[in-house]
Amino acid sequence: MTKQDIVEKINDFLIDEFEVEEDDIASDANLKETLGLDSLDFVDLVVAVESNFGVKLVGEDFVNVLTLQNFYDLIEKKVG
């Protein structure tokens, strides 16, 4: 799976499952402030990642994840 595949898949489920506006999706977008994800959304996000990418995420994985680019990088690292 390429980085572009990961980005497209994440963007698609952010739009479809979390009702994030496509215009708000940018690599430097803050997950909480810009995209409006709260703690319950993060739980749902973990479930979506696990089902879409087949990887397991734990709380510690999100320590340095502030932006969408950080999230893309995390998933790429886990998938790779």
PyMOL commands that set and color helices and strands:
alter all, ss='L'
color gray80, all
select helices_A, chain A and resi 3-18+22-24+39-53+59-62+68-79
alter helices_A, ss='H'
color red, helices_A
deselect
rebuild
show_as cartoon
